[in-house]
Every structure is written in structure tokens, then in C-alpha cells.
Amino acid sequence: MTNILLSGANGKMGQAVTRVAQSNDSVKIVAGYDINTTQNSDFPVYDKLSEVKENVKDIDAIIDFSHPAMFDSLLEFAKTNNIPVVFCTTGLSDEQISSMKAASKSAPIFFSANMSIGVNLLIDLVTKAAKILQDNFDIEIVEKHHNQKLDAPSGTALAIADSIADTVSYNAEYTYDRHSVRKKREKTEIGIHAVRGGTIVGEHDVIFAGNDEVIEVKHSAASKEVFAVGAVKAAVFMKGKSAGLYAMKDLIEES
């Protein structure tokens, strides 16, 4: 049994994680952390980590689907109590990412810009494609999300771009908006475009545009459940792990 502390318990993703956990006999959410302390399930929800009454030694992992504003307190709690934490929150600052990496030297931390196994497979595929196509194809990334999403571009789009940039032989330049500059596209550009509208859960499309041919690799999420499933799998994976920074590729390789 993997006992989980769920951060952001009453948010949409927190509720999705709760539903997934309830259908999985190998995991149990023992407590929640949220500014909204309404108890919607069979576990208590606290608005301060210092008020958590459950024995922290019995908590095997933390899943965080909250807000960047809660990151610092959650990271400190995880470090102090040596509890593995799965950070799923998007929109973290560069400073917060740096803090996470530093903390991983003494604490077990799992971080992925997208918790979907399908998205991480897409990243693997486009990385391989970029290595082969980089000399003759322009690369553009289009991401689409619902109209309530705050950050743009998505963390997943940036993760895709970073993976491609680490693969190609040139120094890639991210271009987010071309309307203000009238000039031809540079070969070293990776275009990143954000669309916000309706209730789109999440779509990521990587376009390789060459002479007279176009290759597209695309992933669409039909519900938030796919991210919740990935988060719960990550929590189970992290139980008992030693200090270090883990990612979805580590989970996939061990599966």
C-alpha cells in the first residue's frame, strides 16, 4: 500500500487523482492539503502542512497538483520529513525549478511537465525525428488548452522544445510571436504557439515542415484522468526511493 498526501486536493486535478486512487487498491490518500479545506472525500484536508495530524512517517509520497505559490512550503515539508514528492504543478518559475534540483541532492523528487505517459512517448518520438530531420525541416509546436489555463505556453510545450533543442546540432531559438517582426523565418527557430479556448483538456502538435512534405506528431488528452493516472503511478514508483531527481522516463524504464 502506498499512502499519499495530496496537495491541491480540492482542485480539478486533485479530484481526478482522488477518483483514480479510489479505484486502485494499492494506493490510499491519507490527507489533503489545500486552501479550500472542504472535505469531499474520506480523508481530511488541511490548509497548513504544520496542521497535518497523520504521522508523516506513514506518508509514502506526496502528489502536488496545486499552484506555484504553494511550492516553497511543500518542498520544505518534503525535505524536512524526507518524503518523496511528485511535482505535477505547471507554471513553476526558473528559480523554483532551480530550488527543486538543489533539493533533489538530499530528497527524492519526481518532476515532469506532463504526467501523461502518451505525451512522454511523443517527446521521445519527436526527439528522434528532430535528429534525422533537423537539416531540412522547420520545427513548430502548437499547444491547445482550455480557457481557464493561466500559463502560456504550456510547460509541456516547453519540455518538448527543450528536448528538441538538446538534440539538434544548432543553437535553437524559441520564437513565441512573429507579428511584431517582418522577416523570414530563421532555420534555427523553434516556433511555439499557444491556443486557449473552451474546455480543451490538452493537445500538443509538433510539426516538421520540409520542402513539399509535412510530418506531424500529435497527442490529444480527452480527460484529466490520464494525468491523474500518471501521477498515481509516479507516487507508487517513488515510494522508498533515495534522493535524486526522477522523471517520467525513469518510471517508464522501470515498468
Secondary structure, DSSP 8 states (H G I E B T S, - for coil): -EEEEEETTTSHHHHHHHHHHHT-TTEEEEEEE-SS----SSS-EESSGGG--S-GGG--EEEE-S-GGGHHHHHHHHHHHT--EEE------HHHHHHHHHHTTTSEEEE-S---HHHHHHHHHHHHHHHHHTTT-EEEEEEEE-TT--SSS-HHHHHHHHHHHHHSSS--EEE---TT--S---TTEEEEEEEE-TT--EEEEEEEEETTEEEEEEEEESSTHHHHHHHHHHHHHHTT--SEEE-HHHHHHH-
